Amino acid sequence: MLRTISMLKSLKPCLNLCRFAHVIPEHLKGIAESKNPEFSAMIQYYFHNAAQIMEKDMIEYLGKYPQMKPEEKENRVAVILNMIGNTSCCLEINFPITKNDGKYEIITGYRAHHTYHRLPLKGGIRYAMDVDLDEVKALSYLMTFKTACVNVPFGGAKGGVRIDPKTYSARDLQRITRRYTTELLKRHMIGPGIDVPAPDYGTSAREMSWLADQYQKTFGYMDINALAIVTGKPIHNGGIRGREAATGKGVWKATDMFLNDEDWMKLVGLKTGWKNKTAIVQGFGNVGSNTAKFVHESGCKVIGIKEMDCSLFDQKGIDIPALIEYKNLKNTIKGFPKSKETTNDLLIEKCDILFPCATHKILNADNANKVQAKIISEGANGPTTPAADKILKEKNVLMIPDLFCNAGGVTASYFEYLKNINHVSFGKLSSKRDQRMIDELLNSITESLQEGGKCLKMRPNEALQELRDCNTEAEIVDYALQFVMETSAIGIMETANKYELCNDLRTAAYIWAIWKIFMTIESSGLSM
């Protein structure tokens, strides 16, 4: 594991940062103090803040073109940064549906494309009443940085429909999904090589299956890769095993990488490892429940769960498997008999690790000073405003940012996309061969020893046996997901070290991502 060095001696964010010509746009300058900034403005602010730090290195990189004048290099970098800082396309559509009760309704939907430096684009579809242009633009920005951060070759997109899915029948939701799909297809906004959606808040494998079916029956009726138009599908319809738990597993693994690094733990005054640590999880949906599950299995006590209708707190630790079972049965954590309900704000309760896994902007200028956690792992998108980010960094809180921390979902989506494009399940062609190879290798060593007069029989140790028996799709996806998170964590650590960012992992992650986007655009000539 690569280690951080001298910058860890300081507990405050370092100030000797490289600055050049790039400036934060005028309309974003108040974002750092705003109590309730627009979501898209938050992401843009984080981007421009990182771009300021790295711009000089970008210009120096263009030194490989000796024929370019200094001002040409500066202009080229400025153009690329402007491309990254703006949305390429943002669509609003309005269409009528006839509901199951015979009434008519106009439905509003959105789809945003950030940059086309990588194709296809990738981004979820939300069904919620707060969906608007600003939100889908923000999430498309974030998806670009997220995929680049974890080395997944997608561009960024996002979409949504402004409805409350709980108030519609299944038949109405199917009508809405199919019509929304058709409207996007008519405008060439989605497709296996254009933009590949996925489920998000308010949608599930069911809606993704409807979307894929609509494409197969209309525009994609001759497309052999039709199932690759969307990820997050049911297993029997081209989905991938392990996708549902992937985001939570990624949150756990991202935290694990820093939690087991001595230098980073010294920075926040904690010992390494999960044992004897306490955690609070905000949100107990798919991401929060799976995060809590993996954290609990690692030996960390989950002492608090915060939901919209109820909060649970138990200093001795909550029985997470029992709570998941109860939630699946009752569709709520309210009334869970093994823990006490509390009215305290668990976001500011004392714990070692806080996992915000629900919604954006829940850590802000009003409550950041009261946060007592030493590590914040962002399972949700945009849970921390720039004002809160500044306060928490000054308090020496280690924030593992969303664009890295919750990237497990899009990583697993990439594996599903590959499965659909390749038309074969992971492990189906080679897993048995690999298993046999390990067994025969051990047998060969045993036979060689016996020929020398020794009677030893080689047996695999626990780690080798686990690797040998990893032949199911879910196990292969799990190993691949952990590898992606590990390599990305190392890259972020190196970047924080290089730019002397101390505990500012958010800026380090943005720089790590922007470098890869910059290199792709610059080498392809898209800026010309």
C-alpha atoms as one frame of an Amber mdcrd trajectory, in Angstrom:
protein
   0.000   0.000   0.000   1.340   3.423  -0.926   1.629   5.769   2.012   1.054
   9.460   2.476   4.170  11.338   3.598   5.095  14.677   5.144   1.763  16.354
   4.449   0.196  14.144   7.104   2.109  16.035   9.785  -0.312  18.916   9.425
  -3.881  18.558  10.615  -5.147  21.536   8.637  -5.611  21.722   4.877  -2.345
  22.938   3.327  -2.322  26.313   1.593   0.711  26.091  -0.721  -1.402  25.149
  -3.731  -0.480  25.806  -7.348  -2.576  28.605  -8.880  -2.690  29.817 -12.436
  -5.219  31.598 -14.671  -8.292  29.421 -14.069 -10.748  31.076 -11.710 -14.015
  30.023 -10.141 -16.822  31.603 -12.227 -18.515  34.645 -10.755 -21.873  32.913
 -10.220 -20.184  30.241  -8.073 -18.154  32.459  -5.768 -20.827  32.568  -3.071
 -21.333  28.795  -3.052 -18.638  28.197  -0.425 -20.715  30.118   2.148 -24.219
  29.340   0.923 -26.485  27.439   3.323 -28.588  25.901   0.560 -26.750  26.017
  -2.782 -28.103  24.554  -5.988 -26.956  20.978  -6.417 -25.405  21.575  -9.845
 -23.591  24.651  -8.517 -22.048  22.510  -5.760 -20.581  20.030  -8.241 -19.363
  22.824 -10.511 -17.728  24.545  -7.549 -15.853  21.386  -6.544 -14.732  20.933
 -10.162 -13.469  24.497 -10.587 -11.717  24.384  -7.222  -9.778  21.298  -8.331
  -9.139  22.759 -11.799  -7.461  25.804 -10.251  -4.961  23.584  -8.484  -4.051
  21.403 -11.452  -4.198  23.864 -14.358  -0.476  24.633 -14.275   0.363  20.931
 -14.583  -2.039  20.609 -17.532  -0.254  23.408 -19.365   3.124  21.848 -18.594
   1.816  18.540 -19.959   1.253  20.235 -23.320   5.008  20.842 -23.412   5.101
  17.658 -25.491   3.987  19.930 -28.361   7.083  22.165 -28.808   5.475  23.886
 -31.796   2.706  25.316 -29.603   3.180  28.789 -28.200   2.608  29.338 -24.438
  -0.639  31.229 -25.050  -1.863  28.416 -27.326  -1.276  25.883 -24.566  -3.105
  28.058 -22.064  -6.028  28.510 -24.452  -6.205  24.782 -25.177  -6.351  23.938
 -21.481  -8.953  26.665 -20.909 -11.155  25.260 -23.699 -10.971  21.720 -22.301
 -11.766  22.888 -18.773 -14.733  24.854 -20.115 -15.954  21.738 -21.904 -15.745
  19.732 -18.680 -17.403  22.535 -16.732 -20.550  22.649 -18.877 -23.359  20.276
 -19.807 -23.325  19.231 -23.472 -27.062  18.544 -23.663 -30.009  18.799 -21.304
 -33.491  17.745 -22.431 -36.912  18.414 -20.894 -39.869  16.512 -22.329 -43.585
  16.704 -21.589 -45.976  13.977 -22.684 -49.557  12.935 -21.878 -50.638   9.594
 -20.482 -54.031   8.073 -19.835 -54.065   6.713 -16.300 -55.663   3.461 -15.246
 -58.686   5.373 -13.872 -59.273   7.039 -17.250 -57.896  10.456 -16.271 -55.293
  12.298 -18.353 -52.047  13.684 -16.988 -49.052  15.545 -18.413 -45.774  13.973
 -17.298 -42.444  15.842 -17.253 -39.189  13.976 -17.782 -35.522  14.941 -18.153
 -32.235  13.578 -19.480 -28.864  15.346 -19.260 -25.619  14.514 -21.071 -22.493
  16.026 -19.536 -19.555  15.338 -21.892 -19.064  12.982 -24.822 -15.386  12.242
 -24.161 -16.388   8.612 -23.537 -19.276   6.698 -25.057 -21.668   5.371 -24.056
 -22.740   7.759 -21.335 -24.025   6.354 -18.047 -26.491   7.578 -15.468 -29.532
   6.524 -13.506 -33.218   7.388 -13.868 -35.004   8.818 -10.826 -38.741   8.929
 -10.195 -39.363  11.639  -7.607 -41.224  14.909  -7.147 -38.005  16.904  -6.684
 -36.547  15.900 -10.068 -35.714  18.997 -12.118 -33.197  20.259 -14.666 -30.758
  21.422 -12.012 -30.670  18.020 -10.336 -30.164  15.963 -13.501 -27.438  18.368
 -14.671 -25.675  18.060 -11.314 -25.871  14.290 -11.284 -24.644  14.066 -14.885
 -21.596  16.166 -13.900 -21.015  13.910 -10.924 -21.366  10.728 -12.980 -18.642
  11.903 -15.363 -16.244  12.464 -12.482 -17.360   9.262 -10.756 -16.707   6.981
 -13.737 -13.351   8.627 -14.383 -12.419   8.331 -10.723 -12.842   4.538 -10.757
 -11.507   4.048 -14.312 -14.826   2.949 -15.810 -14.954   3.971 -19.515 -18.293
   5.788 -19.519 -19.266   9.426 -19.858 -21.756  11.033 -17.491 -25.527  11.315
 -17.858 -28.615  11.417 -15.658 -32.356  11.380 -16.067 -35.595  11.425 -14.183
 -39.351  11.798 -14.244 -41.140  14.204 -11.914 -43.678  11.890 -10.285 -44.256
  10.238  -6.936 -44.198   6.548  -7.953 -46.077   5.535  -4.803 -49.214   7.269
  -6.097 -49.362   5.362  -9.387 -50.441   1.830 -10.168 -47.984  -0.619 -11.726
 -49.823  -0.287 -15.036 -49.540   3.514 -14.942 -45.832   3.316 -14.112 -45.308
   0.981 -17.057 -47.073   3.446 -19.376 -44.912   6.303 -18.080 -41.684   4.310
 -18.390 -42.405   3.118 -21.920 -43.460   6.575 -23.141 -40.451   8.237 -21.482
 -38.209   5.637 -23.164 -39.781   6.287 -26.569 -39.404  10.058 -26.239 -35.683
   9.646 -25.453 -35.187   7.169 -28.289 -36.881   9.514 -30.792 -34.270  12.130
 -29.919 -31.347   9.646 -29.980 -30.706  10.347 -26.292 -30.284   6.703 -25.237
 -28.970   3.533 -26.864 -26.353   0.798 -26.261 -23.660   2.968 -27.854 -25.077
   6.365 -26.849 -26.355   6.487 -23.271 -27.067   3.539 -20.988 -29.436   4.335
 -18.075 -29.757   2.448 -14.781 -32.140   2.417 -11.793 -31.991   5.151  -9.193
 -34.279   6.481  -6.470 -37.882   5.470  -7.187 -36.979   2.972  -9.910 -35.839
  -0.642  -9.860 -35.071  -3.666 -12.024 -38.742  -3.700 -13.022 -38.610  -0.284
 -14.718 -35.292  -1.160 -16.390 -36.852  -4.319 -17.800 -39.731  -2.261 -19.246
 -37.229   0.168 -20.777 -35.213  -2.636 -22.413 -38.388  -4.281 -23.707 -39.633
  -1.015 -25.214 -36.342  -0.598 -27.071 -36.352  -4.202 -28.302 -39.890  -3.822
 -29.677 -39.318  -0.472 -31.386 -36.025   1.167 -32.385 -33.852  -1.796 -31.378
 -35.782  -4.647 -32.957 -32.739  -5.578 -35.111 -30.059  -4.722 -32.534 -28.226
  -7.824 -31.296 -26.990  -5.768 -28.327 -30.451  -4.500 -27.403 -30.217  -5.633
 -23.762 -27.159  -3.398 -23.334 -29.363  -0.303 -23.525 -29.834  -0.349 -19.760
 -28.267  -1.903 -16.662 -29.791  -2.936 -13.363 -32.119  -5.389 -15.100 -33.513
  -8.590 -13.538 -31.091 -11.535 -13.645 -33.293 -13.487 -16.061 -33.373 -10.532
 -18.438 -29.661  -9.832 -18.804 -28.919  -8.504 -15.312 -25.861  -9.408 -13.286
 -25.575 -11.053  -9.889 -24.148  -8.804  -7.200 -25.466  -5.553  -8.723 -27.986
  -4.836  -5.968 -25.414  -4.872  -3.167 -22.616  -3.281  -5.216 -23.012   0.351
  -4.114 -23.078  -0.622  -0.435 -20.117  -2.939  -0.962 -18.247  -0.099  -2.632
 -18.955   2.259   0.279 -17.616  -0.374   2.669 -14.512  -1.061   0.560 -13.707
   2.631   0.068 -13.841   3.136   3.826 -11.877  -0.050   4.429  -8.972   1.195
   2.288  -8.468   4.286   4.416  -9.419   2.639   7.708  -6.618   0.090   7.318
  -3.943   2.628   6.399  -1.896   3.680   9.443  -0.930   7.115   8.125  -4.474
   8.163   7.308  -5.743   6.911  10.658  -2.996   8.815  12.472  -4.232  11.922
  10.711  -7.656  11.622  12.365  -6.479  10.037  15.616  -7.857   6.527  15.165
  -6.348   3.055  15.215  -6.524   0.949  12.086  -9.206  -1.662  11.439 -12.938
  -1.995  11.983 -12.804  -3.578  15.421 -13.902  -1.378  18.337 -15.234   1.290
  15.955 -18.750   2.737  16.015 -20.798   3.795  13.003 -24.059   5.594  12.217
 -25.872   5.106   8.905 -28.244   7.746   7.543 -30.717   6.089   5.196 -31.630
   2.409   5.210 -32.587   1.855   1.595 -30.577  -0.289  -0.769 -27.295   1.597
  -0.256 -27.625   2.184   3.479 -28.783  -1.307   4.389 -26.030  -3.011   2.393
 -23.418  -0.622   3.759 -24.596  -1.385   7.305 -24.512  -5.116   6.535 -20.880
  -5.135   5.373 -19.779  -2.765   8.147 -21.473  -4.998  10.744 -19.836  -8.123
   9.284 -16.430  -6.429   9.575 -16.800  -6.160  13.346 -17.806  -2.506  13.596
 -20.752  -1.622  15.846 -23.547   0.140  13.978 -25.025   2.156  16.849 -27.488
   4.292  14.908 -29.793   4.156  11.879 -31.507   7.362  10.737 -34.555   7.171
   8.464 -37.174   9.733   7.448 -39.885   8.333   9.722 -37.795   6.900  12.539
 -34.300   6.739  14.058 -32.843   3.816  16.017 -29.989   4.093  18.512 -28.234
   1.458  20.609 -24.773   2.072  22.066 -24.202  -1.692  22.263 -24.797  -2.081
  18.535 -27.870  -2.766  16.397 -28.537  -6.279  15.101 -28.247  -5.376  11.400
 -29.243  -8.767   9.876 -32.378  -8.779  12.041 -33.149  -5.169  11.100 -32.792
  -5.905   7.375 -35.148  -8.858   7.754 -37.629  -6.672   9.674 -37.407  -3.868
   7.058 -38.029  -6.324   4.212 -41.102  -7.612   6.029 -42.571  -4.319   7.304
 -41.133  -1.847   4.759 -40.040   0.358   7.672 -37.616   0.246  10.598 -40.246
   1.757  12.889 -41.254  -0.646  15.625 -38.088  -2.763  15.435 -38.180  -4.555
  18.804 -34.435  -5.035  19.361 -33.448  -1.330  19.454 -34.853   1.845  20.947
 -36.225   4.671  18.846 -34.762   8.126  19.401 -35.642  11.688  18.442 -32.001
  12.821  18.591 -30.348  13.973  15.395 -28.028  11.068  14.668 -26.023  13.108
  12.146 -24.405  14.900  15.069 -24.261  11.949  17.483 -20.802  10.830  18.616
 -19.359   8.001  16.499 -16.199   7.095  14.625 -17.713   6.790  11.124 -20.793
   8.477   9.681 -22.342   7.059   6.512 -24.767   9.526   4.850 -26.539   7.196
   2.381 -29.813   8.932   1.583 -29.936  12.328  -0.076 -27.942  15.434  -0.949
 -27.119  18.508   1.179 -27.865  16.905   4.560 -24.524  18.151   5.950 -24.558
  21.917   5.677 -23.432  25.152   7.311 -26.025  24.749  10.075 -24.964  21.338
  11.401 -21.373  20.734  10.222 -19.872  22.262  13.394 -21.871  19.792  15.504
 -20.744  16.655  13.661 -18.684  14.426  15.985 -17.687  11.670  13.542 -14.017
  11.431  12.594 -14.658   9.814   9.205 -17.546  10.562   6.828 -18.089   8.099
   3.980 -20.510   9.532   1.452 -22.826   6.778   0.259 -25.260   9.364  -1.144
 -24.639  11.805  -3.991 -23.735  15.297  -2.810 -24.540  14.943   0.919 -22.064
  17.700   1.892 -22.370  21.341   0.826 -19.166  23.321   0.130 -19.762  25.354
   3.322 -19.969  22.168   5.386 -17.008  20.698   3.511 -14.856  23.645   4.579
 -15.966  23.401   8.225 -15.414  19.650   8.418 -11.945  19.860   6.861 -10.981
  22.476   9.438 -12.239  20.097  12.147  -9.863  17.457  10.703 -12.680  15.142
   9.637 -11.658  12.714   6.896 -14.350  12.792   4.210 -14.316   9.980   1.661
 -16.142  11.706  -1.203 -19.181  10.515  -3.118 -17.562  10.380  -6.556 -15.307
   7.612  -5.216 -17.175   6.199  -2.241 -20.478   5.297  -3.914 -19.040   4.302
  -7.302 -19.628   0.583  -6.663 -23.002   0.739  -8.393 -21.731   2.151 -11.684
 -18.787  -0.266 -11.571 -21.135  -3.251 -11.342 -23.249  -1.658 -14.090 -20.168
  -1.658 -16.294 -19.750  -5.393 -15.677 -23.403  -5.933 -16.635 -22.894  -3.865
 -19.799 -19.880  -6.016 -20.728 -21.920  -9.164 -20.094 -24.646  -7.925 -22.456
 -22.199  -6.827 -25.166 -20.174 -10.055 -24.942 -23.294 -12.266 -24.699 -21.754
 -14.513 -22.038 -21.907 -14.608 -18.236 -18.767 -14.015 -16.210 -17.048 -17.267
 -15.278 -19.006 -19.399 -17.715 -16.073 -19.952 -20.089 -13.022 -20.070 -17.835
 -13.868 -20.550 -14.150 -13.832 -24.359 -14.167 -10.610 -24.372 -16.165  -8.973
 -22.000 -13.657 -10.181 -24.146 -10.748  -8.812 -27.311 -12.386  -5.498 -25.570
 -13.096  -4.959 -24.745  -9.412  -5.852 -28.300  -8.355  -3.519 -29.847 -10.940
  -0.717 -27.439 -10.002  -0.902 -28.646  -6.404  -1.067 -32.273  -7.571   2.016
 -31.742  -9.740   3.993 -30.314  -6.823   2.876 -33.234  -4.626   3.975 -35.805
  -7.233   7.347 -34.115  -7.636   7.938 -34.214  -3.888   6.945 -37.887  -3.712
   9.425 -38.744  -6.454  12.102 -37.255  -4.242  11.173 -39.608  -1.441   8.980
 -37.218   0.521   5.397 -38.084   1.416   4.000 -34.558   1.659   0.659 -33.740
   0.070   0.208 -30.130  -0.981  -3.055 -28.549   0.127  -4.329 -25.065  -0.649
  -4.372 -22.608   2.222  -7.578 -20.774   3.049  -6.861 -17.823   0.738  -5.957
 -20.030  -2.239  -8.966 -22.233  -1.638 -11.228 -19.187  -1.595  -9.690 -18.004
  -4.865  -9.979 -21.457  -6.416 -13.647 -21.700  -5.527 -14.455 -18.221  -6.886
 -16.344 -19.305  -9.984 -19.843 -17.860  -9.716 -20.811 -14.600 -11.404 -21.520
 -12.886  -8.066 -18.102 -13.877  -6.656 -16.248 -12.726  -9.770 -18.112  -9.401
  -9.753 -17.291  -8.962  -6.055 -13.573  -9.547  -6.613 -13.520  -7.200  -9.608
 -15.420  -4.496  -7.699 -12.984  -4.634  -4.789 -10.023  -4.430  -7.173 -11.493
  -1.316  -8.824 -12.048   0.382  -5.448  -8.554  -0.548  -4.229  -6.732   0.850
  -7.257  -8.827   4.032  -7.210  -8.136   4.570  -3.507  -4.401   4.303  -4.147
  -4.676   6.849  -6.952  -6.547   9.295  -4.709  -3.991   8.829  -1.927  -1.132
   9.522  -4.350  -2.912  12.627  -5.646  -3.529  13.982  -2.136   0.169  13.466
  -1.438   1.352  15.038  -4.699  -0.687  18.221  -4.270  -0.232  18.397  -0.475
  -3.968  18.360   0.158  -3.809  16.815   3.636  -7.312  15.604   4.554  -8.996
  17.124   1.480  -9.828  13.844  -0.255 -12.653  15.451  -2.231 -10.312  17.736
  -4.135  -7.843  14.854  -4.548 -10.570  12.653  -6.052 -11.693  15.410  -8.426
  -8.114  16.019  -9.586  -7.594  12.269 -10.038 -10.752  12.121 -12.184 -10.221
  15.365 -14.128  -6.742  14.326 -15.206  -8.152  11.278 -16.990 -10.971  13.262
 -18.633  -8.468  15.914 -19.726  -6.114  13.323 -21.232  -8.968  11.688 -23.179
 -10.285  14.968 -24.602  -6.829  16.375 -25.334  -5.604  13.282 -27.165  -8.807
  12.920 -29.213  -8.793  16.495 -30.469 -12.360  17.139 -29.255 -11.330  20.589
 -28.056 -10.444  21.771 -31.555
